[in-house]
Amino acid sequence: MNEEDYMMQQEYHQQDQLIRQQLEESKMDKYVQKAGTVSLFNNDKEGNDKRPDYTGNMKTPDGKDFKISLWNSVSQKGTNYLSGKVDIPYNPNGDAPSQGSASDAVPF
C-alpha cells in the first residue's frame, strides 16, 4: 500500500468514526424517558467534592419530571448508602413547570 492509499484509508476511517458518533448522539437526542422511571449518571465533580456523585432525572407514573442528585455516604456504623435530593427541573425562562395543583398536595 502506498502512502496516498494509506492517507485515504485513514481519512475514510476518521469520517466513519465521526458518522458513527453523530448517529449515537442523534439516538440520545431522541430518548424520551418513560413514566415511572429514573435515569442516573456518574457525575464529574471537576475538583468540587460537594457536587453530587450521581445526577439524573425521574419521571413519576403520572408524568411529572424531577431532577435527582445523589451522594455516596457512610453511616456512623460504617455502612455505605446513597443520600439524595429531588428538585423541580431548572427552567431558564423562570416559568415554574406545572407539578400538579394545590388539591394534589398532601394535607399535613
Secondary structure as GFF3:
##gff-version 3
##sequence-region A 1 108
A	DSSP	alpha_helix	3	29	.	.	.	ID=ss1
A	DSSP	beta_strand	37	42	.	.	.	ID=ss2
A	DSSP	beta_strand	54	59	.	.	.	ID=ss3
A	DSSP	beta_strand	65	74	.	.	.	ID=ss4
A	DSSP	beta_strand	80	87	.	.	.	ID=ss5
A	DSSP	three_ten_helix	102	104	.	.	.	ID=ss6
###
